[in-house]
């Protein structure tokens, strides 16, 4: 049993001394005995006991219930009531102060021991929970990226300041709301409704990541293209308790990547001696490097929006090449094939191609890089 510092508030002298002697026999430290509510409040402030045993009916202006409420609210000290009164009115008043126990007089020593041990254990557990909650709140607040946590009913549990800035909502106003009232998004490309990672994580039971696929519509009408990651909140016993989602404004990342594609990538491709063609996931041409333009005799932009296989010199090769592109949309990341291309000066020539699927942190293909050499 944990040794505790205990304050006794009891206006019956003999009863108070009996309680004191018994608590000492249990190796507890009795700090003082008070007979009034006013004195109890002052001693609680001065001595900071681990527990207060409080009689309800006390002489003076402040009774035990009023004193217990002040002790709990101002000093966070748990209270166990000792009283001969069990009428409904008294019990209702006492319940409001959230006591840690309620022992009716006359009580035996065993009743008192159980009440004290349970109160001390309960307060210890609640203190640990509160400490964990403070650590969690501090951790959430210190996360640089925006964070929203929701329960399994899609209601917001908490959000940090970064999430407040992006959504335009104060955490105090958002907590308890269905999260889609606060976190409203649409497809970044079509503007249509888009399932959120929170919904997808709860539906699939897996972590969901999206990069620049959604636009967040903030409370004041501002819009942000966002990167999002949602993970389940799991309890070993109760299972899925909710989802935590981290998100951020992806504008700078997208701008940097766009600049990289527009400036660096073309320069690298043009420096290659091999033919290089970049297409979208469906095989529609985005860019030919200088070598490919020189061989085909095409001007820059002339092949844009054509399908890769439209440059083949015959229908058989065109059909075969089209099928090769389709195979990349399955599980393959790379495929090789031969086909004939019409050239500027040499007519149809045979080219061996190696096509690589570029997936930018996603399952779907973002681009296809086609590299070819003449046979």
N, C-alpha and C positions, 0 to 999 in steps of 0.2 A: 504494500500500500504506500502511495506517495505521501510524504510528509508535507503538510500544508500550513500556511499562516491563516488563521481564522479569527474573524471579528464576531463577537456575540452581542446581539442587540435584544435584551430581555429585561423588562422592568420588574420581574419577580426575582428578588435577590437569591432565594434558595434555589430556585430552578436554574438560574444563571450559573451559580457555583457548581451545581450538579453536572450541568453540561460541560463546564470548563474542566472539571476533574475527569470526566469520561473522555473528552477529546485528548487530554494530556496522556491518559492511559493508552490511547491509540497512537501516541507519539506525534500528535499535531501540536503546533505552536499557537496558543491563544494570545492574541495581541492585546486585546482589551475587552471589557464588558461595558456596553452602553445601555442606558435606560430610556433615552429619548431619541426621536427621529433626527432632531437637529444635531445631537452629539454623534449619532451614527454617521451622518453625512460628513462631518468634520473629521472623524477618525478614519473613515474610508479614504478621504483625500490625503490625510497625513501619513497613514500607515500602509496603504495599498495592499490590503489582504488578498489572499487567493480566493477566499469565500467569505460571505457574510451570512450568518444565521440570524434571521430577522423575525421578531415577534410582530404580528400585525397590529394589535391594539397596544399603543404606547401613549404615555402621558405627554402632554405638550401639544403644540400647534400642528406638528407634522407627524402623521401616523406612519406605521411600518410600510404600508403600500406606497405612500408618497415618497418616503425615504428610499425605498428599493428602486423606484423609478429613476430617481436622481442618481443614485449610485451606479445603476446600470448604464444610463445614458451618458453621464459625464466621465465616469472612470472605467467603464467596461468590466465591472466586477460582478461575478455571478452571485445570486441570492437564493437561499432556501428559506421558505417561510416556516416558522414555528407558531402554531396558533391553536386555540380551542374553538375557533369559529369556522364552521363548514357550510354556512347558509349560502344559497345560490348567489345572492348579491355580493357577498364578500369574495366568493370564488371568482366571479366575473371581473371584479375590480383587480384581483390579484393576477388573473390570467393576462391582463393587458400589459403588465410589467415583465412578462416572459420569464417567470422564475425557473430555476433549475430543479426545484423540488418543493414539496408541500407536505409537512409532517404535522399531523394532528395531535394535540395534547389530550390526554396524557399519553406520552409515547415511551416505549422502552428503549434501552440502549441500542439494541440491534436495529430498530427502525431508524434511529439517528445515524448509526454507522453506515447503513445502506444508502441513506439519502445523501450523506456527505460524500461517499465514494462515487456514487453515480454522478453527482453534480460536478465533482472535480474531473472525472473522466470525460463527461460531456463537454465541459468547458475547454479541456485540453484538445479534444478532437475538433471543436468548432474553431479554436484558435489556429490550429494547423490548417484547416480549410480556408480560413480568412487570410492566413499568410500566403497560402498557395494562390488564392484569388488575387492578392496584391501583386505577387510575382507575375501572375498571368497578365494582369492589367498593365503592369510596367513593361512586360515583354511585348505585348500587343502594341502599346503606345510607341515603343522604341523601334518597331519594324519600319524600315524606310518605305517599303512599298505599301500600297493600300490593302487593308485586310477587313473582310467581313466574315463573321461566323453566324451560322443559322442552325436552328434545331431541326429535327426530322419532320417538323410541320411547316418548314420553310419560313419560320419567323426569326427575325434578327435577334441574336443574343448580344453581340457586341460589334463595334467597328472602331478603327483607330482614326487618328487625326488626318492621316493621308487619305483615307477613304472619305472622310468628311469633305476634304478639299475637292476631290474629284467628283463626288456625287452631288455636292451642294447641300447635303443633309447633315444636321447635327446628330450625334449619336444618341443624345437624350430624346430626340424626336423620332429617330428611326427604330430604336429598340422596341421589340414586340410587334413590329409591322411585318407583313408578308414582304420578303426581300425584293420582289419585283416592283413594289411601289417605290423603292429607293434606288435599286440597281436596274435601270431600264436600258436594254440594248436592242440593236437590230443588226442585220447582216451588213457588213462594211461595204459590200459590192452591190447588193440589190436593194438594200433598205427594207427587206422583208423581215418578219419575225424570225428569231433564231433562238433555239433552246440554249439556256445558259449552262456553263460548266457545273454550277451547283445542282441544277435539275438532272443533268446527265450523270453526275457522280452518284446521286442518290438512286437513280434508275439502274445504273450499271454496277455500282459497288466498286468502282475503280477511280483512280486519279485521272482527271481530265485536264489536258493542256491545250490552249488555243493561242495562236500568235497572230494578232492583227486581223482576225476574222470578224470581230464585232466592233460596233461603235457604241460607246456609252453616251446616253443622252442625260446630261446632268439636270438638276432641278431648275436652274435658271436658263436652260436652253442651250448651254454650251455642249459641244460634242467632242469626244476623244476616241480615237482608235486605240483599243486596249489589248494587251497581252494578259491572259488569264490562266490561273492554275487552281483547281479545286480538288481538295482531298477530304476523305471521310473523317469524322470524329468518332472514334470507336471506344466502346467500353467493353472490357473483357467479359463482363457478366451480361450486361443489357444489350450489347451489340451496337448497331449504328445509332449514334445520338445526334448527328447533324453533319454539317460540312463547313470547313473553313476555306475561303477563297482569297487568294492573293492576286491583285491585279495592278496594272500600271499603265500610264499613258505611253503608248508605243510610237508616238509621232516622231521623236528623235531617232529611234532605231530604224523606223521605216525610211525616213529621209536619208539616213546614213547608208542604208542598204541600197536605196535607189541611186544615190550618187555613185556608190561603188559599182553597181551594174552598168550605169550609164557611162562611167569614165574609165574605171580600171579594167573591168572584164573585157570590153571591146578592144582595148589596147593589147591585152594579153592574147586574145584570140587572133588578132590581126598579125601578131608577131610569129604565129605558128606557121611552119612550112606545110602542115597537113591541112586538108579542107575541114572547116569547122562550121557547123550549123547549129543554132539554138532554136528549139521549138517549144511550144507550150505542151501541156500534158496530152493533148489530142493530136499532136504532130503538126500543128499550124506553125509556119515559119515566123520567127521573130527577127532573126539576124543571120546573115552569112558573113564569114570573115573575108578579108581581102583575097586570100587564096581561092576560096570558093567562088567569089565574084569574078576573079580573073579567068578561072577555068570555064565557067558557064557563060561568061560574057554578059551577065546581068548587071544592071546598075543598082546602086544602093537603094533599098526600099522597093525595088521592082518585084521581089519575090515575097514581100510581106503579105501575110494572111493566106498565102498559098499553102497547101499541105505538102509536106516533104516529098511524098511519092508522086506529086504532080510534075516534079522535075525529072522523073525517070523517062527513059527513051522509049519504053514499050509498055503495053498494058499488063503483060505477065509480070514484069518486074514491079510495076506500080502496085498490083494486087498483093504480091508477096511482101513488099515493103510495108504496105498498110497493115498487114497481119503482124509483122514484126513489131510495129509500134504498139499495137493492141496488147501484145504479150507483156509489155512493160507496165501496163496498168494492173497487172496481177501481182505476183510476188517477186518477179525478177527485178533486179536493179540494173542489169546490164545485158545486152544482147548484141550479137554480131551477125551480119548478113552481107551478101553481095548484091549489087544491082548496077544497071547501066544508066549513065547520065549523058545527056546531050551536052557537048562542049562547044566552045566558040570556034575552035580551029580544027579539032580532031574528030568531030562527029561524036558518035556514041562511044564512050569508054567505060570499062568495067571498074567499079570502085568497091573496095571492101570497107564497110562501115562498122564502127563500134558505138553503140548508143548507150548512154548512161543516164539513168533517172536521177534527177536532183530533187530530194525531198527535204524541205527546209523545216526541220523539227516537227514533221507531221507525217501521217501515213500516206496522204495523197501526193502525187507528183506535182512539183512546182514547175520544173523545166526539164527538157531532155537535151543533153549535149551530145551532138552527133559528130564524130571525128572519122574522116575517111582518107584513104590512100589509094592511088591508082594501082591497078594490077597489071 
